[in-house]
Amino acid sequence: MINIQIDNPALEADLKQAFGDNPQSVAHAFAEFVQAKRIGDDIKVSLSQLEQGQALNSADVFNSIRARYE
């Protein structure tokens, strides 16, 4: 369990307006935010690797994924 304290009254008011006093709603929204940030960061790294010619062969990628789930 992670507890996060918000010391920004404006942000706290925005959160209360958007989610009310339901901590589960705030936690769910925060988890979605963190996941979206992680995905965005991964995409940036992938684009940088692609620009540097470090792309993987798509057939190898799909074979690897298929092998993992079959």
C-alpha positions as CSV (number, residue, x, y, z in Angstrom):
1,M,0.0,0.0,0.0
2,I,1.3,3.5,-0.9
3,N,0.0,6.6,0.8
4,I,0.4,9.9,-1.0
5,Q,0.0,13.2,0.7
6,I,-0.9,16.2,-1.5
7,D,0.3,19.5,-0.2
8,N,-1.1,21.6,-3.0
9,P,-4.5,23.0,-2.2
10,A,-5.4,23.7,-5.8
11,L,-4.6,20.2,-6.9
12,E,-6.4,18.7,-3.9
13,A,-9.5,20.8,-4.8
14,D,-9.3,19.6,-8.4
15,L,-9.1,16.0,-7.3
16,K,-12.1,16.4,-5.0
17,Q,-14.1,18.0,-7.7
18,A,-13.3,15.3,-10.2
19,F,-13.5,12.3,-7.9
20,G,-15.3,13.4,-4.8
21,D,-14.1,12.0,-1.5
22,N,-13.7,8.4,-2.9
23,P,-10.1,7.4,-2.4
24,Q,-10.6,4.3,-4.6
25,S,-11.5,6.5,-7.5
26,V,-8.4,8.7,-7.0
27,A,-6.2,5.6,-6.6
28,H,-7.7,4.1,-9.8
29,A,-7.1,7.3,-11.8
30,F,-3.6,7.6,-10.4
31,A,-2.8,4.0,-11.5
32,E,-4.1,4.8,-15.0
33,F,-2.0,7.9,-15.1
34,V,1.2,6.0,-14.1
35,Q,0.5,3.3,-16.7
36,A,-0.1,5.8,-19.4
37,K,3.2,7.6,-18.5
38,R,5.1,4.3,-18.6
39,I,3.6,3.5,-22.0
40,G,4.5,7.0,-23.2
41,D,8.1,6.6,-21.9
42,D,8.4,3.2,-23.6
43,I,7.1,4.7,-26.9
44,K,9.7,7.5,-26.7
45,V,12.5,5.0,-26.1
46,S,11.2,2.9,-29.0
47,L,11.1,5.9,-31.4
48,S,14.6,6.8,-30.4
49,Q,15.9,3.3,-31.0
50,L,14.1,3.2,-34.4
51,E,15.7,6.5,-35.4
52,Q,19.1,5.0,-34.5
53,G,18.5,1.9,-36.6
54,Q,18.0,-0.4,-33.7
55,A,14.7,-1.8,-34.8
56,L,13.9,-5.4,-34.4
57,N,12.7,-7.6,-37.2
58,S,8.9,-7.8,-37.0
59,A,8.8,-11.5,-37.8
60,D,11.2,-12.2,-34.9
61,V,9.1,-10.1,-32.5
62,F,5.9,-11.8,-33.4
63,N,7.5,-15.3,-33.2
64,S,8.8,-14.4,-29.7
65,I,5.3,-13.2,-28.6
66,R,3.6,-16.2,-30.1
67,A,6.0,-18.6,-28.4
68,R,5.4,-16.9,-25.0
69,Y,1.6,-17.4,-25.2
70,E,1.2,-20.7,-27.0
